[in-house]
Amino acid sequence: MIHFSQSLTRLIGELKKLPGVGERTALRLAFHILKSPRLGKDLAESLLEVHAGVRFCSVCFGITEEDPCCICSGERDETVICVVEEPQDLLAVERSGAFSGRYHVLHGALSPLSGVMPADLKIAELLRRLEGSSIREIVLATNFSVEGEATALYLGGLIKPLGIKVTR
């Protein structure tokens, strides 16, 4: 078995923690970073910058450097909220250009078998946003998975009694 330096072994171990990165890919990435010293420095700086400056919007829980985010503070339709599971889902909907309202990011989907319950998601925050607001429609844009469908069904049951239109 080949033994690498402690720091290289650590780098490979950290890269393997990324989704979709196994041992071989982590090894290739680590050696690529070693061959390109500027890349390693730039990567390290960007990681530190992201952790220092990026946070969740206090309104929609999307990713932002300014609070509230540009979507929540911009000229958008305030009467419609699109509920998505993850920040990357918000970006996908936004890239489509098909939605001009506001968003709410749940940060996951209900999955009792995996231990993800309503209290683990930003559902209470969504319900607080709806209290006494002018919101007339909630678009449930959760993923078409068992967990996403369960989450949409659960949210629909909570929101419909409030007199707000729920669409999927």
Accessible surface in RSA format (square Angstrom, percent):
REM  Atomic radii and reference values for relative SASA: ProtOr
REM  Chains: A
REM  Algorithm: Lee & Richards
REM  Probe-radius: 1.40
REM  Slices: 20
REM RES _ NUM      All-atoms   Total-Side   Main-Chain    Non-polar    All polar
REM                ABS   REL    ABS   REL    ABS   REL    ABS   REL    ABS   REL
RES MET A   1   211.83 109.7 132.37  87.6  79.46 189.2 112.03  95.2  99.80 132.2
RES ILE A   2   135.73  77.2 119.20  88.8  16.54  39.9 123.72  89.1  12.02  32.6
RES HIS A   3   157.00  85.8 126.73  88.1  30.27  77.4  86.28  88.9  70.72  82.3
RES PHE A   4    73.19  36.6  50.75  31.4  22.43  58.4  56.16  34.0  17.03  48.7
RES SER A   5    68.95  58.3  48.77  65.1  20.18  46.5  53.97 114.9  14.98  21.0
RES GLN A   6   162.84  91.1 149.58 109.3  13.26  31.6  56.95 121.2 105.89  80.3
RES SER A   7    85.60  72.3  72.54  96.8  13.06  30.1  53.85 114.7  31.76  44.5
RES LEU A   8    18.95  10.6  15.55  11.1   3.40   8.5  18.79  13.2   0.16   0.4
RES THR A   9    74.46  53.0  71.32  72.3   3.13   7.5  65.92  88.5   8.54  12.9
RES ARG A  10   169.45  71.1 160.00  81.6   9.45  22.5  56.38  77.1 113.07  68.5
RES LEU A  11    53.43  29.8  50.26  36.0   3.17   8.0  53.15  37.3   0.28   0.7
RES ILE A  12    10.22   5.8  10.22   7.6   0.00   0.0  10.22   7.4   0.00   0.0
RES GLY A  13    26.31  32.4   0.00   N/A  26.31  32.4  23.40  64.2   2.91   6.5
RES GLU A  14    73.96  42.5  67.82  51.3   6.14  14.6  28.13  54.4  45.83  37.4
RES LEU A  15    18.47  10.3  18.06  12.9   0.40   1.0  18.47  13.0   0.00   0.0
RES LYS A  16    87.21  42.5  71.45  43.8  15.76  37.5  31.98  28.8  55.23  58.8
RES LYS A  17   152.23  74.3 117.35  72.0  34.88  83.0  89.08  80.2  63.15  67.3
RES LEU A  18    90.89  50.6  87.22  62.4   3.67   9.2  87.50  61.5   3.38   9.1
RES PRO A  19   129.04  94.0 100.36  91.5  28.68 104.3 112.59  93.0  16.45 102.2
RES GLY A  20    85.30 105.2   0.00   N/A  85.30 105.2  45.03 123.6  40.26  90.2
RES VAL A  21    26.42  17.4  16.80  15.2   9.62  23.2  17.52  15.2   8.90  24.1
RES GLY A  22    40.52  50.0   0.00   N/A  40.52  50.0  35.83  98.3   4.69  10.5
RES GLU A  23    97.40  55.9  89.73  67.9   7.68  18.3  50.70  98.1  46.71  38.1
RES ARG A  24   184.43  77.4 180.79  92.2   3.64   8.7  69.45  94.9 114.98  69.7
RES THR A  25    44.94  32.0  44.50  45.1   0.44   1.0  24.28  32.6  20.66  31.2
RES ALA A  26     0.00   0.0   0.00   0.0   0.00   0.0   0.00   0.0   0.00   0.0
RES LEU A  27    54.41  30.3  54.41  38.9   0.00   0.0  54.41  38.2   0.00   0.0
RES ARG A  28   142.20  59.7 133.92  68.3   8.28  19.7  76.45 104.5  65.75  39.8
RES LEU A  29    68.96  38.4  68.87  49.3   0.10   0.2  68.87  48.4   0.10   0.3
RES ALA A  30     0.00   0.0   0.00   0.0   0.00   0.0   0.00   0.0   0.00   0.0
RES PHE A  31    76.60  38.3  76.56  47.4   0.04   0.1  76.56  46.4   0.04   0.1
RES HIS A  32    98.56  53.9  96.61  67.2   1.95   5.0  61.86  63.8  36.70  42.7
RES ILE A  33    26.14  14.9  23.84  17.8   2.30   5.5  23.84  17.2   2.30   6.2
RES LEU A  34   100.69  56.1  79.23  56.7  21.46  54.0  81.94  57.5  18.75  50.4
RES LYS A  35   166.82  81.4 134.38  82.5  32.44  77.2  85.82  77.2  81.00  86.3
RES SER A  36    33.69  28.5  28.51  38.0   5.18  11.9  18.61  39.6  15.09  21.1
RES PRO A  37    90.99  66.3  82.54  75.2   8.45  30.7  89.43  73.8   1.57   9.7
RES ARG A  38   136.57  57.3 133.34  68.0   3.23   7.7  81.13 110.9  55.44  33.6
RES LEU A  39    68.34  38.1  64.30  46.0   4.03  10.1  67.16  47.2   1.18   3.2
RES GLY A  40    17.87  22.0   0.00   N/A  17.87  22.0  12.75  35.0   5.13  11.5
RES LYS A  41   122.95  60.0 117.67  72.2   5.28  12.6  68.50  61.7  54.45  58.0
RES ASP A  42    63.10  44.2  58.48  58.2   4.62  10.9  24.34  57.3  38.76  38.7
RES LEU A  43    68.63  38.2  65.09  46.6   3.53   8.9  68.46  48.1   0.17   0.5
RES ALA A  44    49.15  45.2  44.87  69.2   4.28   9.7  48.52  68.3   0.63   1.7
RES GLU A  45   100.79  57.9  96.58  73.1   4.21  10.0  41.69  80.6  59.10  48.3
RES SER A  46    52.07  44.0  48.86  65.2   3.21   7.4  41.75  88.9  10.32  14.5
RES LEU A  47    97.47  54.3  97.20  69.5   0.27   0.7  97.47  68.5   0.00   0.0
RES LEU A  48   130.75  72.8 126.99  90.9   3.76   9.5 127.88  89.8   2.87   7.7
RES GLU A  49   122.92  70.6 114.64  86.7   8.28  19.7  41.83  80.9  81.09  66.2
RES VAL A  50    77.49  51.0  76.01  68.8   1.48   3.6  76.73  66.7   0.76   2.1
RES HIS A  51   154.16  84.3 125.97  87.6  28.20  72.1  80.76  83.2  73.40  85.4
RES ALA A  52    92.92  85.4  50.59  78.1  42.33  96.3  61.21  86.2  31.71  84.0
RES GLY A  53    26.40  32.6   0.00   N/A  26.40  32.6  25.86  71.0   0.53   1.2
RES VAL A  54    45.62  30.0  27.88  25.2  17.74  42.8  27.88  24.2  17.74  48.1
RES ARG A  55   116.78  49.0 107.66  54.9   9.12  21.7  61.93  84.6  54.86  33.2
RES PHE A  56   105.19  52.6  93.47  57.9  11.72  30.5  93.47  56.7  11.72  33.6
RES CYS A  57     0.23   0.2   0.00   0.0   0.23   0.5   0.00   0.0   0.23   0.2
RES SER A  58    72.83  61.5  48.17  64.3  24.66  56.8  39.96  85.1  32.87  46.1
RES VAL A  59    51.37  33.8  47.12  42.7   4.25  10.2  50.21  43.6   1.17   3.2
RES CYS A  60     0.26   0.2   0.26   0.3   0.00   0.0   0.00   0.0   0.26   0.3
RES PHE A  61    28.71  14.4  28.71  17.8   0.00   0.0  28.71  17.4   0.00   0.0
RES GLY A  62     3.28   4.0   0.00   N/A   3.28   4.0   3.28   9.0   0.00   0.0
RES ILE A  63    97.79  55.6  71.62  53.4  26.18  63.1  71.62  51.6  26.18  71.0
RES THR A  64    14.03  10.0   5.55   5.6   8.47  20.2   8.49  11.4   5.53   8.4
RES GLU A  65   112.21  64.4  98.41  74.5  13.80  32.9  28.51  55.1  83.70  68.3
RES GLU A  66   125.89  72.3 123.14  93.2   2.74   6.5  43.27  83.7  82.61  67.4
RES ASP A  67    67.80  47.5  34.80  34.6  33.00  78.0  10.52  24.8  57.28  57.1
RES PRO A  68    58.84  42.9  53.93  49.2   4.91  17.8  53.93  44.5   4.91  30.5
RES CYS A  69     8.46   6.4   8.46   9.4   0.00   0.0   5.60  14.2   2.86   3.1
RES CYS A  70   103.22  78.1  88.51  98.7  14.71  34.6  42.64 108.0  60.57  65.3
RES ILE A  71    21.13  12.0  18.83  14.0   2.30   5.5  21.13  15.2   0.00   0.0
RES CYS A  72    10.14   7.7   1.01   1.1   9.13  21.5   1.01   2.6   9.13   9.8
RES SER A  73    75.47  63.8  38.97  52.0  36.50  84.1  31.57  67.2  43.91  61.5
RES GLY A  74    26.74  33.0   0.00   N/A  26.74  33.0  22.30  61.2   4.45  10.0
RES GLU A  75   182.18 104.6 148.59 112.4  33.59  80.0  70.35 136.1 111.83  91.3
RES ARG A  76    52.51  22.0  35.23  18.0  17.28  41.1  23.23  31.8  29.28  17.7
RES ASP A  77    53.64  37.6  40.27  40.1  13.37  31.6  24.10  56.7  29.54  29.5
RES GLU A  78   104.42  60.0  94.61  71.6   9.81  23.4  21.38  41.3  83.05  67.8
RES THR A  79    36.82  26.2  36.82  37.3   0.00   0.0  35.57  47.8   1.25   1.9
RES VAL A  80    13.52   8.9  13.52  12.2   0.00   0.0  13.52  11.8   0.00   0.0
RES ILE A  81     0.96   0.5   0.96   0.7   0.00   0.0   0.96   0.7   0.00   0.0
RES CYS A  82     3.10   2.3   3.10   3.5   0.00   0.0   0.00   0.0   3.10   3.3
RES VAL A  83     0.00   0.0   0.00   0.0   0.00   0.0   0.00   0.0   0.00   0.0
RES VAL A  84     0.43   0.3   0.43   0.4   0.00   0.0   0.43   0.4   0.00   0.0
RES GLU A  85    12.89   7.4  12.83   9.7   0.06   0.1   0.14   0.3  12.75  10.4
RES GLU A  86    55.21  31.7  55.21  41.8   0.00   0.0  18.97  36.7  36.23  29.6
RES PRO A  87    12.63   9.2  11.62  10.6   1.01   3.7  11.91   9.8   0.72   4.5
RES GLN A  88   115.72  64.7 110.81  81.0   4.92  11.7  49.74 105.9  65.98  50.0
RES ASP A  89    28.79  20.2  27.30  27.2   1.49   3.5   6.52  15.3  22.27  22.2
RES LEU A  90    12.45   6.9  12.45   8.9   0.00   0.0  12.45   8.7   0.00   0.0
RES LEU A  91    95.28  53.1  94.15  67.4   1.13   2.8  94.27  66.2   1.01   2.7
RES ALA A  92    51.90  47.7  43.19  66.6   8.71  19.8  44.49  62.7   7.41  19.6
RES VAL A  93    37.32  24.6  33.89  30.7   3.43   8.3  37.17  32.3   0.14   0.4
RES GLU A  94    56.96  32.7  45.90  34.7  11.06  26.3  25.92  50.1  31.04  25.3
RES ARG A  95   188.28  79.1 153.50  78.2  34.79  82.8  78.36 107.1 109.92  66.6
RES SER A  96    77.00  65.1  36.62  48.9  40.38  93.0  46.50  99.0  30.50  42.7
RES GLY A  97    64.92  80.1   0.00   N/A  64.92  80.1  31.89  87.5  33.02  74.0
RES ALA A  98    92.84  85.4  50.12  77.3  42.72  97.2  62.47  88.0  30.37  80.5
RES PHE A  99    35.49  17.8  25.11  15.6  10.38  27.0  26.71  16.2   8.78  25.1
RES SER A 100    78.54  66.4  73.03  97.5   5.51  12.7  45.55  97.0  33.00  46.2
RES GLY A 101     1.57   1.9   0.00   N/A   1.57   1.9   0.30   0.8   1.27   2.8
RES ARG A 102    30.21  12.7  30.21  15.4   0.00   0.0   2.97   4.1  27.24  16.5
RES TYR A 103     0.03   0.0   0.00   0.0   0.03   0.1   0.00   0.0   0.03   0.0
RES HIS A 104     0.00   0.0   0.00   0.0   0.00   0.0   0.00   0.0   0.00   0.0
RES VAL A 105     0.00   0.0   0.00   0.0   0.00   0.0   0.00   0.0   0.00   0.0
RES LEU A 106     0.00   0.0   0.00   0.0   0.00   0.0   0.00   0.0   0.00   0.0
RES HIS A 107    45.08  24.6  27.19  18.9  17.89  45.8  16.37  16.9  28.71  33.4
RES GLY A 108    12.62  15.6   0.00   N/A  12.62  15.6  12.62  34.6   0.00   0.0
RES ALA A 109    14.21  13.1   6.29   9.7   7.92  18.0   6.29   8.9   7.92  21.0
RES LEU A 110    15.30   8.5  14.34  10.3   0.96   2.4  14.34  10.1   0.96   2.6
RES SER A 111    14.66  12.4  12.30  16.4   2.36   5.4   9.36  19.9   5.30   7.4
RES PRO A 112    92.63  67.5  75.90  69.2  16.73  60.8  76.15  62.9  16.48 102.4
RES LEU A 113   188.22 104.8 151.18 108.2  37.04  93.1 155.16 109.0  33.07  89.0
RES SER A 114    87.27  73.7  51.21  68.3  36.07  83.1  30.75  65.5  56.52  79.2
RES GLY A 115    48.82  60.2   0.00   N/A  48.82  60.2  30.31  83.2  18.51  41.5
RES VAL A 116    43.00  28.3  42.77  38.7   0.23   0.6  42.96  37.3   0.04   0.1
RES MET A 117    92.56  47.9  92.45  61.2   0.11   0.3  87.74  74.6   4.82   6.4
RES PRO A 118    40.24  29.3  37.64  34.3   2.60   9.4  38.00  31.4   2.24  13.9
RES ALA A 119   101.93  93.7  61.68  95.2  40.25  91.6  73.88 104.0  28.06  74.3
RES ASP A 120    87.94  61.6  56.88  56.6  31.06  73.4  22.77  53.6  65.17  65.0
RES LEU A 121     9.36   5.2   1.40   1.0   7.96  20.0   1.98   1.4   7.38  19.9
RES LYS A 122    59.27  28.9  59.27  36.4   0.00   0.0  14.95  13.5  44.32  47.2
RES ILE A 123     5.50   3.1   5.50   4.1   0.00   0.0   5.50   4.0   0.00   0.0
RES ALA A 124    53.38  49.1  47.10  72.7   6.28  14.3  50.08  70.5   3.30   8.7
RES GLU A 125    42.10  24.2  39.82  30.1   2.29   5.4  12.30  23.8  29.81  24.3
RES LEU A 126     0.00   0.0   0.00   0.0   0.00   0.0   0.00   0.0   0.00   0.0
RES LEU A 127    47.38  26.4  46.78  33.5   0.60   1.5  46.78  32.9   0.60   1.6
RES ARG A 128   143.32  60.2 130.71  66.6  12.62  30.0  59.95  81.9  83.37  50.5
RES ARG A 129    49.75  20.9  33.05  16.8  16.70  39.8  30.25  41.3  19.50  11.8
RES LEU A 130     8.60   4.8   0.00   0.0   8.60  21.6   0.13   0.1   8.47  22.8
RES GLU A 131   130.63  75.0 105.91  80.1  24.73  58.9  48.00  92.8  82.63  67.5
RES GLY A 132    91.79 113.2   0.00   N/A  91.79 113.2  44.75 122.8  47.05 105.4
RES SER A 133    49.68  42.0  15.44  20.6  34.24  78.9  24.39  51.9  25.28  35.4
RES SER A 134    80.86  68.3  58.76  78.4  22.11  50.9  53.11 113.1  27.76  38.9
RES ILE A 135    20.60  11.7  10.30   7.7  10.31  24.8  10.30   7.4  10.31  28.0
RES ARG A 136   136.93  57.5 126.71  64.6  10.22  24.3  63.38  86.6  73.55  44.6
RES GLU A 137    26.52  15.2  26.52  20.1   0.00   0.0   0.26   0.5  26.25  21.4
RES ILE A 138     0.00   0.0   0.00   0.0   0.00   0.0   0.00   0.0   0.00   0.0
RES VAL A 139    36.16  23.8  36.16  32.7   0.00   0.0  36.16  31.4   0.00   0.0
RES LEU A 140     5.30   2.9   4.12   3.0   1.17   2.9   4.12   2.9   1.17   3.2
RES ALA A 141    34.26  31.5  17.65  27.2  16.61  37.8  25.58  36.0   8.68  23.0
RES THR A 142     4.23   3.0   0.00   0.0   4.23  10.1   0.12   0.2   4.12   6.2
RES ASN A 143    65.31  45.0  60.58  58.5   4.73  11.4  18.73  45.1  46.57  45.0
RES PHE A 144   173.64  86.9 136.35  84.5  37.28  97.0 137.74  83.5  35.89 102.7
RES SER A 145    46.94  39.7  36.90  49.3  10.04  23.1  41.95  89.3   4.99   7.0
RES VAL A 146   126.65  83.3 117.97 106.8   8.68  20.9 121.91 105.9   4.74  12.9
RES GLU A 147    68.98  39.6  68.11  51.5   0.87   2.1  18.27  35.3  50.71  41.4
RES GLY A 148     0.00   0.0   0.00   N/A   0.00   0.0   0.00   0.0   0.00   0.0
RES GLU A 149    75.08  43.1  71.83  54.3   3.25   7.7  40.11  77.6  34.97  28.6
RES ALA A 150    41.93  38.6  33.19  51.2   8.74  19.9  38.68  54.5   3.25   8.6
RES THR A 151     0.00   0.0   0.00   0.0   0.00   0.0   0.00   0.0   0.00   0.0
RES ALA A 152     5.96   5.5   3.68   5.7   2.27   5.2   4.15   5.8   1.81   4.8
RES LEU A 153   143.08  79.7 132.96  95.1  10.12  25.4 138.70  97.4   4.38  11.8
RES TYR A 154    84.45  39.4  74.60  42.4   9.85  25.6  58.38  43.9  26.07  32.1
RES LEU A 155     0.00   0.0   0.00   0.0   0.00   0.0   0.00   0.0   0.00   0.0
RES GLY A 156     6.91   8.5   0.00   N/A   6.91   8.5   6.91  19.0   0.00   0.0
RES GLY A 157    50.12  61.8   0.00   N/A  50.12  61.8  35.92  98.6  14.20  31.8
RES LEU A 158    58.96  32.8  49.55  35.5   9.41  23.6  51.64  36.3   7.32  19.7
RES ILE A 159     0.00   0.0   0.00   0.0   0.00   0.0   0.00   0.0   0.00   0.0
RES LYS A 160   130.10  63.5 116.44  71.4  13.67  32.5  60.73  54.7  69.38  73.9
RES PRO A 161   107.24  78.2  64.71  59.0  42.53 154.6  78.02  64.4  29.22 181.6
RES LEU A 162    97.76  54.4  66.26  47.4  31.50  79.2  72.01  50.6  25.75  69.3
RES GLY A 163    72.70  89.7   0.00   N/A  72.70  89.7  38.96 106.9  33.75  75.6
RES ILE A 164    17.24   9.8  12.50   9.3   4.74  11.4  13.47   9.7   3.78  10.2
RES LYS A 165   126.84  61.9 114.23  70.1  12.60  30.0  74.49  67.0  52.35  55.8
RES VAL A 166    28.30  18.6   6.45   5.8  21.85  52.6   6.45   5.6  21.85  59.3
RES THR A 167    40.88  29.1  35.72  36.2   5.16  12.3  38.70  52.0   2.18   3.3
RES ARG A 168   110.56  46.4  54.24  27.6  56.32 134.1  63.98  87.4  46.58  28.2
END  Absolute sums over single chains surface
CHAIN  1 A    10760.8       8538.1       2222.7       6725.8       4035.0
END  Absolute sums over all chains
TOTAL         10760.8       8538.1       2222.7       6725.8       4035.0
